Amino acid sequence: MKGINKKVIILVVLLVILVIFIYGFFFKGSSGTTSGTALVSSVALQNSASQQNIVGRELLASLNQLRSLILDTSIFNEASFKSLQSFNVELQPEITGRVNPFLPIDSAGRQSATTTRR
């Protein structure tokens, strides 16, 4: 009996603490007439706008760095570059599979005729 009473007391205390926390978070945390949800959403919008401005500035700075980049194309005129050989392999066309590999196969190895094509 003592074990059950201790568990009930602990449960009640935890519930009271939870109710106090929820009350403080939703009702006491907001100042003035602004609700907690509106306050959070306005702060989130301000943070989002400032982050977009930062990202925009970083993007423009990167673009300016790329525009000022000068590439040395003289390497393409050197003998060592011109002596490079291509080892490309010509790919032969292969047989393709079924149109719909998930359709059941009949005994002759064809797609089942019970389904209609669109």
LINSUL-V483851 format. One record per backbone hydrogen bond with DSSP energy under -0.5 kcal/mol. CO is the residue of the C=O (numbers start at 1). NH is the residue of the N-H. Records with the same first field share a line. If there is no record, write none. Layout:
# LINSUL-V483851
CO: NH, NH
This chain:
# LINSUL-V483851
1: 5
2: 6
3: 7
4: 8
5: 9
6: 10
7: 11
8: 12
9: 13
10: 14
11: 15
12: 16
13: 17
14: 18
15: 19
16: 20
17: 21
18: 22
19: 23
20: 24
21: 25
22: 26
23: 27, 28
24: 29
31: 34
35: 39
36: 40
37: 41
38: 42
39: 43
40: 44
41: 45
42: 46
43: 47
44: 48
45: 49
46: 50
47: 51
48: 52
49: 53
50: 54
51: 55
52: 56
53: 57
54: 58
55: 59
56: 60
57: 61
58: 62
59: 63
60: 64
61: 65
62: 66
63: 67
64: 68
66: 69
69: 71
71: 73
72: 75
73: 76
74: 77
75: 78
78: 82
79: 83
81: 84
88: 90
89: 91
100: 103
104: 112
106: 109
110: 106
112: 115
